[in-house]
Amino acid sequence: MADKSKMKCNSPVPSNRAGKKMMVKACSNGEEKLLHFGAKGYGHNYSAAARKSFKARHSCDTANDKLTPRYWACKKLWAGPGGSTASSPKNRKGKY
């Protein structure tokens, strides 16, 4: 587990939790929370279409609370013009 006391507020770093991409020490209104966000295993398809679908599905336009993983996923992972259009991995585990 990460040492929350040594982390900078509101600065996402790679997560040490299995299955998560990023973590952040979220600070807002005197509160602090250690949040993990972003699912590993879904590849890196941040294409314009994937970005638009994610933002609509998670209501990113209303994500204003820094103490929620939704805010950080919308702001850090899915914000911006778009990145790789590589497809998701074909060898995912589980049923989808």
Sequence and secondary structure as in RCSB ss.txt:
>XXXX:A:sequence
MADKSKMKCNSPVPSNRAGKKMMVKACSNGEEKLLHFGAKGYGHNYSAAARKSFKARHSCDTANDKLTPRYWACK
KLWAGPGGSTASSPKNRKGKY
>XXXX:A:secstr
   GGGS BT  EE  STTEEEEEEEEETTEEEEEEEEETTSTT   HHHHHHHHHHTTGGG   TTSHHHHIII
IIS SS        S   S  
